[in-house]
């Protein structure tokens, strides 16, 4: 007679737990960055520039405002990696410390204009009476080129980094307001919003729970473009003498001081110009990657 199986035998080992699935948002980011490696390059360059700005005093720099007339207009060499300017100041140190000004202005303007534009856009998109007044003001501000508006605002105040940030923020904010308003006008007609209204949901709760989550993605993308535009505008203001004080090393100030010596010391404009161009390009590349990751339908149409 065949022997029956032992009832008390140990149970079979449980299968290994399946790895936790990746969230859809992170999956879209990974796929978008895989299709657009330039977005990874842009993020890497931007992180490198931020690291340079933070650790500027420990990157072989000297005091960017230290004057040495005996060493004026020295070409790039082993002693002075990027040469010296007309006052004998080390251009390498001034360019490295100048990254702090441009990145501070760009990131601060992007954050402030996004926050203010989001608040105003939510209110105007959902309240028709407020919309009729506020949007006419925004249309008037947008009719003036952002650089001219920033110059006019700086003419009313003294030169400082804080005033530059405020002036550029007021010039860039109307574009963010129009973007948020257009998104709110389209989202308020959706079925789930109408259902929330029918259920008696209060207006603040509708804006926070149903409207805001659906406009965060395009708002982040717009913020990257505002950051790049703000850095260019700050350089323009400093170049024409309407931005940061001349004693503060910024890429715009360095190019402004070297424009009269471009024939004999072109490096005074070339090096800060390259840094500004590369940083703005990195921000735009990152913004393109975020747009493709957060809006795959738009990426397929393009």
MARLUMKOL-302302 format. One record per residue: x, z, y of N, C-alpha, C in turn. Coordinates in pm, whole numbers. Atoms other than C-alpha are relative to their C-alpha. Layout:
N
<atom <X, Z, Y>, <X, Z, Y>, <X, Z, Y>> ...
This chain:
302
<atom <85, 0, -119>, <0, 0, 0>, <88, 0, 123>> <atom <-83, 12, -121>, <136, -102, 335>, <-14, 123, 86>> <atom <0, -121, -82>, <233, 181, 559>, <-56, -32, 138>> <atom <62, 22, -133>, <19, 205, 876>, <96, 41, 110>> <atom <-86, -30, -117>, <175, 218, 1223>, <-18, 144, 44>> <atom <3, -139, -43>, <260, 559, 1352>, <-79, 11, 131>> <atom <86, -14, -119>, <-13, 666, 1596>, <76, 65, 113>> <atom <-72, -71, -105>, <225, 887, 1785>, <120, -73, 55>> <atom <-117, 73, -50>, <473, 610, 1855>, <-2, -7, 152>> <atom <-10, 4, -146>, <601, 592, 2210>, <-56, -132, 53>> <atom <56, 123, -57>, <418, 340, 2432>, <110, -92, 49>> <atom <-96, 100, -50>, <587, 21, 2537>, <33, 26, 146>> <atom <-43, -23, -138>, <783, 32, 2860>, <-86, -80, 97>> <atom <84, 68, -100>, <576, -53, 3165>, <80, -109, 68>> <atom <-73, 107, -69>, <664, -381, 3334>, <49, 45, 136>> <atom <-58, -36, -131>, <881, -358, 3640>, <-96, -35, 112>> <atom <91, 23, -113>, <691, -331, 3965>, <41, -126, 74>> <atom <-26, 125, -73>, <657, -661, 4144>, <48, 32, 141>> <atom <-48, -26, -136>, <846, -678, 4472>, <-113, -16, 101>> <atom <104, 3, -102>, <633, -614, 4775>, <5, -134, 74>> <atom <8, 132, -63>, <513, -940, 4926>, <37, 9, 147>> <atom <-42, 6, -139>, <648, -1045, 5261>, <-120, -24, 89>> <atom <113, 16, -91>, <412, -1024, 5558>, <-7, -146, 48>> <atom <13, 139, -45>, <269, -1358, 5678>, <77, -31, 127>> <atom <-71, 25, -126>, <417, -1319, 6026>, <149, -16, -24>> <atom <-143, 11, 29>, <769, -1256, 5894>, <31, -126, -79>> <atom <-20, 122, 78>, <729, -1543, 5648>, <2, -123, 92>> <atom <1, 112, -95>, <638, -1779, 5933>, <128, -3, 82>> <atom <-126, -6, -74>, <940, -1659, 6130>, <114, -56, -85>> <atom <-110, 43, 86>, <1171, -1716, 5834>, <-4, -151, -23>> <atom <12, 142, 23>, <1036, -2062, 5762>, <30, -80, 126>> <atom <-25, 72, -124>, <1043, -2165, 6128>, <148, -1, 35>> <atom <-142, -4, -30>, <1400, -2048, 6177>, <82, -80, -102>> <atom <-68, 83, 99>, <1498, -2222, 5852>, <-9, -148, 38>> <atom <16, 138, -44>, <1358, -2549, 5988>, <72, -27, 131>> <atom <-65, 17, -130>, <1515, -2489, 6330>, <120, 95, 8>> <atom <-117, -88, -6>, <1864, -2342, 6284>, <51, 20, 142>> <atom <-43, -19, -138>, <1921, -2394, 6656>, <-60, 127, 60>> <atom <59, -125, -49>, <1685, -2099, 6716>, <88, 119, -39>> <atom <-92, -106, 41>, <1922, -1878, 6514>, <125, -3, 88>> <atom <-117, 13, -88>, <2211, -2015, 6720>, <-30, 58, 138>> <atom <37, -55, -130>, <2025, -1933, 7042>, <-8, 151, -2>> <atom <7, -146, 10>, <1951, -1579, 6925>, <138, 62, -10>> <atom <-136, -53, 15>, <2314, -1528, 6825>, <75, -3, 134>> <atom <-68, 10, -129>, <2443, -1652, 7162>, <-55, 104, 97>> <atom <60, -97, -92>, <2196, -1434, 7352>, <44, 142, -34>> <atom <-47, -133, 40>, <2293, -1126, 7150>, <146, 19, 39>> <atom <-140, -9, -38>, <2659, -1204, 7212>, <15, 22, 151>> <atom <-8, -17, -145>, <2601, -1233, 7589>, <-44, 141, 39>> <atom <42, -137, -29>, <2412, -902, 7592>, <110, 99, -37>> <atom <-110, -88, 40>, <2699, -739, 7401>, <115, -8, 100>> <atom <-106, 16, -100>, <2950, -883, 7650>, <-34, 77, 127>> <atom <42, -70, -122>, <2747, -744, 7941>, <10, 151, -18>> <atom <-2, -145, 23>, <2723, -399, 7783>, <143, 53, -9>> <atom <-136, -49, 25>, <3088, -370, 7676>, <102, -67, 93>> <atom <-90, 68, -93>, <3235, -550, 7979>, <124, 81, 36>> <atom <-122, -74, -38>, <3473, -264, 8079>, <105, 8, -110>> <atom <-94, -14, 112>, <3634, -270, 7732>, <42, -136, -57>> <atom <-34, 134, 48>, <3691, -647, 7702>, <122, -57, 74>> <atom <-121, 45, -68>, <4028, -665, 7875>, <-21, -35, 146>> <atom <29, 30, -139>, <3878, -670, 8223>, <65, 104, 92>> <atom <-45, -91, -104>, <3993, -510, 8546>, <-113, 14, 101>> <atom <102, -17, -103>, <3802, -404, 8855>, <-34, -137, 59>> <atom <32, 134, -50>, <3610, -723, 8951>, <5, -11, 151>> <atom <-6, 4, -146>, <3628, -627, 9319>, <140, 32, 53>> <atom <-136, -32, -44>, <4001, -545, 9327>, <64, -123, 65>> <atom <-56, 110, -78>, <4166, -765, 9594>, <152, 4, -9>> <atom <-147, 11, 5>, <4525, -890, 9560>, <39, -133, 64>> <atom <-30, 127, -69>, <4610, -1153, 9827>, <124, -70, -51>> <atom <-123, 64, 49>, <4953, -1213, 9676>, <-25, -85, -125>> <atom <30, 73, 123>, <4786, -1349, 9360>, <-118, -95, 18>> <atom <116, 83, -28>, <4524, -1569, 9526>, <16, -140, -58>> <atom <10, 137, 51>, <4418, -1900, 9366>, <104, -30, -109>> <atom <-85, 27, 117>, <4628, -1861, 9052>, <-82, -75, -105>> <atom <76, 74, 102>, <4523, -2117, 8788>, <-10, 80, -129>> <atom <11, -70, 129>, <4412, -2005, 8439>, <134, 3, -73>> <atom <-129, -18, 69>, <4709, -1866, 8248>, <-12, 120, -93>> <atom <-1, -116, 87>, <4809, -1594, 8006>, <-25, 128, 74>> <atom <20, -121, -79>, <4812, -1336, 8283>, <-142, 8, 55>> <atom <136, 7, -54>, <4481, -1450, 8434>, <-74, -108, -80>> <atom <59, 93, 96>, <4267, -1607, 8163>, <-84, -109, 66>> <atom <82, 98, -72>, <4028, -1778, 8407>, <46, -19, 143>> <atom <-55, 18, -134>, <4249, -1773, 8715>, <-45, 110, 95>> <atom <39, -94, -106>, <4199, -1587, 9043>, <-67, -78, 112>> <atom <72, 66, -110>, <3984, -1660, 9348>, <81, 9, 129>> <atom <-72, 6, -128>, <4073, -1688, 9717>, <46, 136, 50>> <atom <-43, -135, -37>, <4111, -1309, 9747>, <88, 64, -106>> <atom <-85, -52, 106>, <4319, -1269, 9432>, <-74, 81, -105>> <atom <78, -73, 100>, <4035, -1122, 9227>, <-2, -77, -133>> <atom <-4, 60, 133>, <4039, -1185, 8852>, <-135, -64, -31>> <atom <125, 73, 25>, <3779, -1453, 8776>, <-59, 39, -135>> <atom <51, -40, 132>, <3754, -1352, 8409>, <-80, 129, 10>> <atom <71, -127, -15>, <3655, -998, 8503>, <-130, -18, 76>> <atom <121, 22, -78>, <3406, -1123, 8760>, <-107, -74, -80>> <atom <97, 73, 83>, <3245, -1365, 8515>, <-60, 92, -106>> <atom <52, -91, 104>, <3216, -1099, 8243>, <-97, 101, 60>> <atom <90, -95, -64>, <3066, -843, 8479>, <-122, -71, 60>> <atom <114, 74, -52>, <2845, -1116, 8627>, <-111, -19, -102>> <atom <104, 10, 103>, <2664, -1138, 8293>, <-100, 114, 13>> <atom <92, -112, -16>, <2517, -797, 8369>, <-109, -32, 102>> <atom <97, 30, -105>, <2349, -921, 8686>, <-103, -102, -49>> <atom <91, 106, 43>, <2203, -1239, 8537>, <-94, 48, -111>> <atom <85, -48, 108>, <2077, -1072, 8219>, <-95, 108, 46>> <atom <90, -104, -54>, <1937, -773, 8408>, <-115, -63, 75>> <atom <106, 66, -76>, <1746, -999, 8645>, <-94, -77, -94>> <atom <83, 79, 90>, <1626, -1231, 8367>, <-92, 85, -85>> <atom <82, -84, 87>, <1506, -960, 8130>, <-100, 84, 79>> <atom <93, -81, -81>, <1354, -745, 8406>, <-114, -85, 53>> <atom <106, 88, -50>, <1165, -1037, 8558>, <-94, -41, -112>> <atom <85, 37, 114>, <1040, -1147, 8215>, <-93, 115, -39>> <atom <83, -114, 38>, <917, -795, 8134>, <-107, 30, 105>> <atom <96, -34, -105>, <753, -730, 8472>, <-107, -108, 17>> <atom <98, 108, -18>, <590, -1071, 8511>, <-94, -10, -119>> <atom <86, 2, 118>, <461, -1057, 8153>, <-101, 113, 3>> <atom <90, -115, -5>, <315, -709, 8197>, <-106, -17, 109>> <atom <96, 19, -108>, <156, -784, 8536>, <-93, -118, -28>> <atom <82, 116, 31>, <38, -1128, 8428>, <-101, 28, -109>> <atom <93, -36, 107>, <-116, -984, 8113>, <-115, 84, 54>> <atom <105, -86, -55>, <-306, -716, 8305>, <-98, -78, 87>> <atom <87, 76, -90>, <-435, -949, 8575>, <-76, -108, -76>> <atom <65, 105, 76>, <-510, -1229, 8329>, <-114, 51, -86>> <atom <109, -58, 78>, <-717, -1003, 8103>, <-122, 30, 85>> <atom <112, -35, -88>, <-927, -881, 8394>, <-69, -123, 55>> <atom <60, 118, -60>, <-977, -1218, 8559>, <-68, -89, -103>> <atom <61, 83, 102>, <-1055, -1392, 8232>, <-131, 52, -50>> <atom <122, -59, 53>, <-1335, -1151, 8151>, <-98, 42, 109>> <atom <88, -38, -111>, <-1480, -1073, 8496>, <-5, -116, 99>> <atom <11, 122, -80>, <-1608, -1380, 8679>, <12, 29, 149>> <atom <-7, -29, -143>, <-1642, -1211, 9018>, <145, 23, 44>> <atom <-141, -22, -33>, <-1282, -1093, 9014>, <79, -130, -15>> <atom <-70, 126, 25>, <-1170, -1429, 8875>, <-7, -93, 119>> <atom <17, 92, -112>, <-1309, -1621, 9173>, <93, 32, 115>> <atom <-86, -40, -111>, <-1095, -1423, 9417>, <147, -4, -40>> <atom <-140, -14, 40>, <-777, -1350, 9223>, <63, -135, -30>> <atom <-60, 128, 38>, <-725, -1701, 9087>, <24, -89, 120>> <atom <-30, 78, -120>, <-749, -1853, 9434>, <131, 47, 62>> <atom <-129, -52, -49>, <-464, -1624, 9537>, <114, -54, -87>> <atom <-103, 51, 90>, <-266, -1730, 9229>, <23, -149, 21>> <atom <-16, 143, -29>, <-334, -2097, 9304>, <81, -22, 127>> <atom <-78, 11, -123>, <-198, -2044, 9654>, <146, 30, -22>> <atom <-140, -32, 29>, <118, -1882, 9520>, <67, -111, -81>> <atom <-57, 106, 82>, <166, -2160, 9264>, <20, -129, 78>> <atom <-20, 121, -81>, <137, -2425, 9535>, <135, 0, 71>> <atom <-133, -12, -62>, <470, -2298, 9674>, <103, 1, -111>> <atom <-106, -6, 102>, <783, -2374, 9469>, <56, 140, -13>> <atom <-43, -137, 25>, <909, -2057, 9308>, <128, 37, 75>> <atom <-126, -30, -71>, <1254, -2087, 9467>, <-28, 24, 148>> <atom <32, -18, -142>, <1109, -2128, 9818>, <-75, 130, 23>> <atom <72, -126, -14>, <872, -1838, 9764>, <94, 118, -12>> <atom <-97, -108, 14>, <1157, -1618, 9645>, <90, 10, 124>> <atom <-82, -3, -123>, <1368, -1720, 9948>, <-77, 64, 114>> <atom <81, -58, -107>, <1081, -1634, 10182>, <-15, 150, -17>> <atom <14, -143, 24>, <1034, -1295, 10019>, <132, 73, 25>> <atom <-130, -64, -24>, <1408, -1221, 10029>, <34, 5, 148>> <atom <-26, -1, -145>, <1414, -1311, 10401>, <-64, 121, 67>> <atom <68, -115, -58>, <1181, -1017, 10462>, <64, 131, -39>> <atom <-64, -122, 48>, <1403, -765, 10284>, <151, -18, 4>> <atom <-145, 8, 6>, <1770, -685, 10245>, <45, -43, -138>> <atom <-52, 50, 127>, <1988, -830, 9972>, <30, 116, -95>> <atom <-26, -98, 104>, <1984, -621, 9655>, <-56, -54, -131>> <atom <47, 45, 130>, <1929, -668, 9283>, <-147, 34, -18>> <atom <140, -39, 12>, <1600, -477, 9298>, <-93, -93, 75>> <atom <84, 92, -78>, <1461, -698, 9574>, <-3, -140, -61>> <atom <-2, 130, 67>, <1571, -1010, 9387>, <-96, 0, -118>> <atom <90, -10, 114>, <1383, -891, 9078>, <-145, -6, 47>> <atom <138, 0, -51>, <1067, -823, 9282>, <-39, -138, 51>> <atom <32, 131, -57>, <1084, -1157, 9464>, <-22, -103, -110>> <atom <16, 99, 108>, <1132, -1363, 9147>, <-121, 34, -86>> <atom <118, -39, 77>, <864, -1162, 8965>, <-127, -50, 66>> <atom <119, 48, -71>, <607, -1243, 9233>, <-10, -152, -5>> <atom <3, 146, 7>, <708, -1609, 9213>, <-36, -50, -139>> <atom <26, 44, 136>, <681, -1630, 8832>, <-131, 53, -57>> <atom <119, -63, 56>, <379, -1407, 8774>, <-123, -91, -4>> <atom <122, 82, 6>, <105, -1663, 8865>, <-8, -90, -123>> <atom <2, 85, 120>, <207, -1888, 8573>, <-41, 80, -123>> <atom <40, -84, 113>, <171, -1601, 8330>, <-149, 35, 10>> <atom <142, -32, -19>, <-167, -1508, 8480>, <-87, -117, -44>> <atom <81, 115, 38>, <-299, -1860, 8433>, <1, -20, -152>> <atom <-6, 12, 145>, <-179, -1869, 8073>, <-92, 101, -68>> <atom <83, -105, 61>, <-344, -1536, 7984>, <-147, -26, 28>> <atom <140, 26, -35>, <-663, -1627, 8168>, <-59, -111, -86>> <atom <51, 110, 81>, <-697, -1957, 7982>, <-23, 43, -145>> <atom <18, -49, 137>, <-649, -1782, 7648>, <-121, 92, -11>> <atom <114, -91, 3>, <-904, -1514, 7734>, <-131, -77, 10>> <atom <123, 78, -13>, <-1162, -1773, 7841>, <-39, -68, -131>> <atom <31, 63, 129>, <-1133, -1945, 7504>, <-33, 103, -108>> <atom <24, -102, 102>, <-1125, -1624, 7298>, <-132, 72, 20>> <atom <124, -74, -23>, <-1427, -1466, 7464>, <-122, -71, -56>> <atom <111, 75, 58>, <-1646, -1741, 7317>, <2, 2, -152>> <atom <-8, -4, 145>, <-1539, -1670, 6961>, <-110, 89, -59>> <atom <111, -70, 65>, <-1792, -1538, 6712>, <27, 149, -13>> <atom <-28, -142, 21>, <-1614, -1211, 6641>, <-8, 79, 129>> <atom <15, -70, -128>, <-1608, -1125, 7012>, <-147, 17, 34>> <atom <143, -11, -24>, <-1979, -1202, 7048>, <-63, 106, -92>> <atom <51, -103, 90>, <-2045, -985, 6742>, <36, 139, 49>> <atom <-40, -131, -53>, <-1848, -699, 6898>, <-85, 38, 120>> <atom <86, -29, -115>, <-2051, -731, 7217>, <-140, 39, -46>> <atom <133, -32, 51>, <-2376, -732, 7020>, <-4, 138, -65>> <atom <-4, -133, 62>, <-2263, -418, 6838>, <17, 111, 101>> <atom <-11, -101, -103>, <-2225, -239, 7170>, <141, 47, 28>> <atom <-138, -38, -25>, <-1845, -231, 7184>, <30, -6, 149>> <atom <-32, -5, -142>, <-1713, -133, 7526>, <103, -108, 36>> <atom <-90, 106, -45>, <-1517, -383, 7735>, <147, 33, -24>> <atom <-142, -30, 28>, <-1179, -200, 7717>, <34, -13, -148>> <atom <-27, 9, 144>, <-1208, -181, 7339>, <3, -146, -46>> <atom <-2, 143, 35>, <-1289, -553, 7315>, <131, -64, 43>> <atom <-124, 59, -50>, <-989, -641, 7527>, <120, 43, -84>> <atom <-116, -52, 72>, <-750, -418, 7331>, <-1, -42, -147>> <atom <5, 23, 144>, <-872, -480, 6976>, <-24, -145, -39>> <atom <38, 134, 40>, <-1003, -837, 6981>, <69, -110, 82>> <atom <-59, 102, -86>, <-846, -1022, 7275>, <152, 9, 3>> <atom <-144, -18, -18>, <-498, -876, 7320>, <82, -44, -121>> <atom <-83, 43, 113>, <-369, -928, 6961>, <13, -151, -14>> <atom <-3, 145, 15>, <-448, -1299, 6982>, <74, -72, 112>> <atom <-74, 65, -108>, <-255, -1363, 7303>, <144, 50, 9>> <atom <-136, -54, -3>, <62, -1165, 7227>, <102, -108, -34>> <atom <-96, 100, 45>, <231, -1456, 7047>, <34, -100, 110>> <atom <-37, 94, -108>, <205, -1721, 7324>, <58, 71, 122>> <atom <-54, -74, -114>, <281, -1451, 7580>, <148, 28, -19>> <atom <-142, -22, 28>, <612, -1369, 7411>, <81, -128, 21>> <atom <-70, 128, -20>, <707, -1737, 7409>, <13, -30, 148>> <atom <-6, 22, -144>, <618, -1768, 7777>, <102, 92, 65>> <atom <-97, -93, -57>, <830, -1461, 7847>, <144, -49, -13>> <atom <-136, 53, 14>, <1142, -1633, 7711>, <28, -107, 106>> <atom <-21, 103, -102>, <1093, -1927, 7946>, <9, 60, 141>> <atom <-9, -70, -129>, <1034, -1692, 8239>, <139, 62, 16>> <atom <-133, -60, -5>, <1362, -1516, 8152>, <105, -104, 41>> <atom <-95, 104, -35>, <1558, -1841, 8164>, <-18, -50, 142>> <atom <26, 45, -137>, <1390, -1954, 8485>, <45, 103, 101>> <atom <-42, -106, -92>, <1460, -1617, 8648>, <151, 3, 19>> <atom <-147, 2, -13>, <1833, -1639, 8573>, <45, -117, 87>> <atom <-36, 114, -84>, <1850, -1985, 8728>, <-37, 26, 145>> <atom <43, -29, -137>, <1652, -1873, 9033>, <92, 101, 66>> <atom <-93, -98, -57>, <1879, -1572, 9080>, <132, -64, 39>> <atom <-124, 69, -33>, <2184, -1797, 9068>, <-17, -87, 125>> <atom <26, 82, -118>, <2026, -2030, 9325>, <-4, 88, 126>> <atom <8, -89, -116>, <1943, -1742, 9559>, <138, 53, 39>> <atom <-134, -49, -31>, <2294, -1600, 9531>, <89, -111, 53>> <atom <-83, 112, -42>, <2447, -1944, 9576>, <-21, -32, 147>> <atom <29, 31, -140>, <2273, -1994, 9911>, <7, 123, 89>> <atom <-17, -120, -80>, <2338, -1637, 10023>, <-125, 81, 22>> <atom <127, -72, -16>, <1980, -1508, 9982>, <-30, 90, -119>> <atom <24, -79, 121>, <2025, -1314, 9658>, <71, 133, 3>> <atom <-73, -126, 8>, <2248, -1029, 9551>, <109, 5, 106>> <atom <-107, -10, -101>, <2506, -894, 9801>, <128, -69, -46>> <atom <-122, 73, 40>, <2833, -1092, 9808>, <102, 84, -73>> <atom <-100, -85, 66>, <3035, -792, 9691>, <-33, 25, -146>> <atom <39, -19, 140>, <2841, -777, 9362>, <35, -126, -78>> <atom <-35, 121, 76>, <2992, -1012, 9103>, <-119, -52, -80>> <atom <104, 70, 75>, <2724, -1251, 8983>, <42, -146, -10>> <atom <-40, 138, 20>, <2752, -1605, 8855>, <-32, -86, 122>> <atom <34, 74, -121>, <2574, -1738, 9163>, <96, 27, 114>> <atom <-95, -33, -106>, <2803, -1551, 9401>, <138, -61, -25>> <atom <-131, 57, 32>, <3116, -1668, 9218>, <2, -150, 32>> <atom <5, 144, -30>, <3005, -2033, 9242>, <-12, -24, 149>> <atom <13, 17, -145>, <2908, -1987, 9607>, <134, 17, 71>> <atom <-130, -22, -62>, <3252, -1853, 9695>, <99, -111, -32>> <atom <-95, 104, 39>, <3428, -2136, 9512>, <-39, -140, 39>> <atom <43, 136, -29>, <3227, -2432, 9642>, <87, -67, 107>> <atom <-85, 60, -102>, <3456, -2480, 9942>, <139, -34, -53>> <atom <-132, 25, 60>, <3760, -2490, 9709>, <-11, -81, -128>> <atom <24, 69, 125>, <3617, -2714, 9440>, <107, -105, -30>> <atom <-100, 103, 23>, <3886, -2980, 9488>, <133, 56, -46>> <atom <-129, -56, 38>, <4178, -2744, 9439>, <-14, 113, -103>> <atom <23, -109, 97>, <4022, -2468, 9224>, <-140, -16, -60>> <atom <133, 29, 58>, <3733, -2620, 9033>, <-43, 103, -104>> <atom <34, -100, 101>, <3754, -2343, 8772>, <-88, 110, 57>> <atom <84, -103, -60>, <3582, -2111, 9021>, <-148, -31, -19>> <atom <139, 40, 22>, <3260, -2308, 8963>, <-26, -33, -146>> <atom <21, 47, 137>, <3313, -2444, 8613>, <-31, 116, -95>> <atom <17, -107, 98>, <3344, -2114, 8422>, <-131, 76, 17>> <atom <132, -65, -12>, <3044, -1926, 8571>, <-116, -96, -25>> <atom <104, 97, 28>, <2842, -2248, 8553>, <-23, -20, -148>> <atom <13, 13, 146>, <2915, -2284, 8183>, <-70, 122, -59>> <atom <64, -121, 52>, <2817, -1922, 8117>, <-149, 0, 30>> <atom <141, 5, -37>, <2490, -1965, 8305>, <-75, -102, -84>> <atom <66, 106, 77>, <2406, -2291, 8127>, <-17, 40, -145>> <atom <7, -38, 140>, <2486, -2156, 7782>, <-102, 111, -22>> <atom <96, -110, 15>, <2282, -1839, 7836>, <-143, -49, 12>> <atom <136, 54, -17>, <1976, -2025, 7964>, <-38, -88, -119>> <atom <26, 82, 118>, <2007, -2275, 7679>, <-33, 86, -121>> <atom <26, -89, 113>, <2020, -1990, 7427>, <-140, 59, 9>> <atom <135, -55, -17>, <1703, -1836, 7572>, <-106, -105, -33>> <atom <97, 106, 27>, <1522, -2170, 7556>, <-6, -34, -149>> <atom <-1, 27, 144>, <1631, -2234, 7197>, <-74, 110, -76>> <atom <72, -110, 63>, <1506, -1889, 7099>, <-149, -12, 24>> <atom <141, 18, -30>, <1177, -1957, 7274>, <-64, -109, -82>> <atom <53, 108, 83>, <1132, -2285, 7087>, <-21, 48, -144>> <atom <15, -52, 135>, <1191, -2108, 6755>, <-117, 96, -12>> <atom <114, -91, 1>, <942, -1835, 6841>, <-131, -75, 9>> <atom <123, 78, -10>, <684, -2095, 6941>, <-36, -62, -134>> <atom <28, 61, 130>, <718, -2276, 6608>, <-40, 104, -104>> <atom <32, -104, 98>, <704, -1948, 6416>, <-138, 60, 23>> <atom <126, -67, -30>, <403, -1803, 6596>, <-118, -95, 11>> <atom <108, 98, -10>, <203, -2126, 6635>, <34, -119, -87>> <atom <-40, 109, 89>, <265, -2343, 6326>, <-81, -127, 21>> <atom <80, 120, -24>, <-22, -2577, 6416>, <58, -85, 112>> <atom <-64, 72, -109>, <145, -2667, 6744>, <129, -63, -47>> <atom <-126, 56, 50>, <476, -2718, 6562>, <-26, -126, -81>> <atom <30, 118, 79>, <311, -2965, 6320>, <-42, -116, 89>> <atom <41, 108, -90>, <155, -3160, 6607>, <119, -59, 72>> <atom <-117, 50, -71>, <494, -3187, 6777>, <96, -68, -98>> 
